[in-house]
Amino acid sequence: MLTDLTDEQLLRQTLAGDEDAFTVLYHRRQGPIFRFALHMSGSAQIAEEVTQDVFMFLLQRGQGFDAERGALGAYLFGVARNYVRRALERNYPEMMLSSPVEDEAASLLVENDPSEGIARRQTSAALWKAVLSLPEHYREVVVLCDLQEQSYADAAAAMGCAIGTIRSRLHRAHDMLSKKLQHSAAVAPGMASVTARCTS
């Protein structure tokens, strides 16, 4: 079955003209790419466009993927990263720091805990704004490592840097997020434990 194939095997079959292989690969990787673009840009419109662009790129230039340099998922995040930058520079700077739709705001949290109710939703909005306000190179590592749960190695491959750079940027980004979220946690009782999970 196609669903049993690895990303790399699906890509090989896609580039050989297998539309079904592309469909399986798209359904497998579309969600993470969309969420990455959404978390980086704050815009569902940008996220949709970037997702489309990434998979068009894969169809047209997927032969440039080198499995020895990292997993296909990391490669796709790297491509998405470039498209997000272009979109923001070209057309959508005013969309930065906009509020997400409620469902997407909730997806910023790494863990779901329904018992936290209102505090959880408040934390989602506060965390969304805090993440978007980070400088881009810090925002990228938070989105990749914390929100997309990528390994340091895959994040490094996506960003084209050393694993040590990922570690140091993530540590600094967590410090910055913790400071940004302290006020929110103080204003909304019960938020502190939720924000602690997102910045630990």
C-alpha positions as CSV (number, residue, x, y, z in Angstrom):
1,M,0.0,0.0,0.0
2,L,1.2,3.5,-0.7
3,T,0.4,4.6,2.8
4,D,3.1,2.2,4.0
5,L,5.8,3.9,2.0
6,T,8.2,6.4,3.4
7,D,8.1,10.0,2.4
8,E,11.2,9.5,0.3
9,Q,9.7,6.5,-1.5
10,L,6.5,8.5,-2.2
11,L,8.5,11.3,-3.6
12,R,10.4,9.0,-6.0
13,Q,7.1,7.6,-7.3
14,T,5.6,11.1,-7.5
15,L,8.5,12.3,-9.6
16,A,8.0,9.3,-11.8
17,G,4.5,10.4,-12.5
18,D,2.5,8.5,-9.9
19,E,-0.4,10.9,-9.0
20,D,-1.6,8.6,-6.2
21,A,1.8,8.7,-4.5
22,F,1.6,12.5,-4.6
23,T,-1.9,12.5,-3.1
24,V,-0.7,10.3,-0.2
25,L,2.4,12.5,0.4
26,Y,0.3,15.6,0.2
27,H,-2.2,14.4,2.8
28,R,0.6,13.3,5.1
29,R,2.6,16.5,5.0
30,Q,0.1,19.2,4.1
31,G,-1.1,19.8,7.7
32,P,2.3,20.3,9.3
33,I,3.3,22.7,6.5
34,F,0.1,24.7,6.8
35,R,0.5,25.0,10.6
36,F,4.2,26.0,10.3
37,A,3.2,28.8,7.8
38,L,0.3,29.9,10.0
39,H,2.4,30.0,13.1
40,M,5.2,31.9,11.3
41,S,2.9,34.4,9.6
42,G,-0.2,34.8,11.7
43,S,-2.3,34.6,8.5
44,A,-4.4,31.6,7.3
45,Q,-4.3,33.2,3.8
46,I,-0.5,33.1,3.7
47,A,-0.5,29.6,5.1
48,E,-2.8,28.3,2.4
49,E,-0.7,30.0,-0.3
50,V,2.6,28.8,1.1
51,T,1.2,25.2,1.4
52,Q,0.2,25.3,-2.3
53,D,3.6,26.8,-3.3
54,V,5.6,24.2,-1.3
55,F,3.9,21.2,-3.1
56,M,4.1,22.9,-6.5
57,F,7.8,23.4,-5.8
58,L,8.1,19.7,-4.8
59,L,6.5,18.6,-8.1
60,Q,8.7,20.9,-10.2
61,R,12.0,20.7,-8.3
62,G,11.7,17.7,-6.0
63,Q,14.6,16.0,-7.8
64,G,16.8,18.5,-5.8
65,F,16.0,16.8,-2.5
66,D,18.9,14.9,-1.0
67,A,18.0,12.3,1.6
68,E,21.6,12.3,2.9
69,R,21.1,15.9,4.1
70,G,18.0,15.2,6.1
71,A,14.4,14.0,6.1
72,L,11.9,15.1,3.5
73,G,9.7,16.7,6.2
74,A,12.6,18.9,7.2
75,Y,13.3,19.8,3.5
76,L,9.6,20.8,3.1
77,F,9.8,23.1,6.2
78,G,12.9,24.7,4.7
79,V,11.0,25.4,1.5
80,A,8.0,26.7,3.4
81,R,10.3,28.9,5.4
82,N,11.5,30.6,2.2
83,Y,8.0,31.0,0.9
84,V,6.7,32.5,4.2
85,R,9.5,35.1,4.1
86,R,8.7,36.0,0.5
87,A,5.0,36.3,1.2
88,L,5.5,38.6,4.2
89,E,8.0,40.8,2.4
90,R,5.9,41.0,-0.8
91,N,2.3,41.4,0.2
92,Y,1.3,40.9,3.8
93,P,3.4,42.8,6.3
94,E,0.1,44.3,7.8
95,M,-1.1,40.8,8.6
96,M,1.7,40.2,11.2
97,L,0.5,40.1,14.7
98,S,-3.1,39.7,13.7
99,S,-5.3,37.5,15.8
100,P,-5.8,33.9,14.6
101,V,-9.1,32.3,14.2
102,E,-10.0,30.5,17.4
103,D,-9.4,27.0,16.2
104,E,-6.0,27.8,15.0
105,A,-5.1,29.7,18.2
106,A,-5.9,26.6,20.2
107,S,-3.4,24.6,18.0
108,L,-0.5,26.7,19.3
109,L,-0.6,24.8,22.6
110,V,1.6,21.7,22.6
111,E,-0.7,19.9,25.0
112,N,-4.4,19.7,25.3
113,D,-5.9,19.9,28.8
114,P,-9.7,20.5,28.6
115,S,-9.9,21.1,32.4
116,E,-8.2,24.5,32.0
117,G,-11.0,25.9,29.9
118,I,-10.9,29.7,29.7
119,A,-7.3,29.9,31.0
120,R,-6.3,27.7,28.1
121,R,-8.0,29.9,25.5
122,Q,-6.5,33.0,27.0
123,T,-3.1,31.3,27.0
124,S,-3.5,30.4,23.3
125,A,-4.1,34.0,22.4
126,A,-1.3,35.3,24.6
127,L,1.1,32.7,23.3
128,W,0.1,33.4,19.7
129,K,1.0,37.0,20.1
130,A,4.2,36.3,22.0
131,V,5.4,33.8,19.4
132,L,4.7,36.2,16.5
133,S,6.4,39.0,18.3
134,L,9.7,37.1,18.5
135,P,12.5,38.0,16.0
136,E,12.1,35.7,13.0
137,H,15.1,33.4,13.8
138,Y,13.8,32.8,17.3
139,R,10.2,32.3,16.1
140,E,11.4,29.7,13.6
141,V,13.0,27.5,16.2
142,V,9.9,27.7,18.6
143,V,7.6,26.8,15.7
144,L,9.7,24.0,14.5
145,C,10.8,22.4,17.8
146,D,8.0,23.3,20.2
147,L,4.9,23.6,18.0
148,Q,5.8,21.2,15.2
149,E,7.8,18.9,17.6
150,Q,10.7,18.5,15.1
151,S,13.9,17.1,16.4
152,Y,16.9,19.5,16.7
153,A,18.5,17.7,13.8
154,D,15.5,18.1,11.5
155,A,15.1,21.8,12.6
156,A,18.8,22.4,11.8
157,A,18.3,20.8,8.4
158,A,15.2,22.9,7.7
159,M,17.0,26.1,8.7
160,G,20.4,25.2,7.2
161,C,22.3,25.7,10.4
162,A,24.1,23.7,13.1
163,I,22.3,21.8,15.9
164,G,24.1,23.9,18.5
165,T,22.6,27.0,16.9
166,I,19.1,25.5,17.2
167,R,19.7,24.7,20.9
168,S,21.0,28.2,21.7
169,R,18.3,30.0,19.8
170,L,15.6,27.8,21.4
171,H,17.0,28.5,24.9
172,R,17.0,32.3,24.2
173,A,13.5,32.1,22.6
174,H,12.1,30.4,25.7
175,D,13.6,33.1,27.9
176,M,12.0,35.8,25.8
177,L,8.6,34.0,25.7
178,S,8.7,33.5,29.4
179,K,9.2,37.2,30.0
180,K,6.5,38.1,27.5
181,L,4.0,35.7,29.1
182,Q,4.7,36.5,32.7
183,H,2.3,39.4,32.6
184,S,-0.5,37.3,31.0
185,A,0.0,34.6,33.6
186,A,-0.3,37.2,36.4
187,V,-3.4,38.8,34.9
188,A,-5.2,35.5,34.3
189,P,-5.0,33.1,37.3
190,G,-4.4,29.5,36.3
191,M,-2.4,30.4,33.2
192,A,1.0,30.1,34.8
193,S,1.1,26.3,34.6
194,V,0.0,26.3,31.0
195,T,2.6,28.8,29.9
196,A,5.3,27.0,31.8
197,R,4.7,23.9,29.7
198,C,5.0,25.9,26.5
199,T,8.3,27.6,27.6
200,S,10.0,24.7,29.4
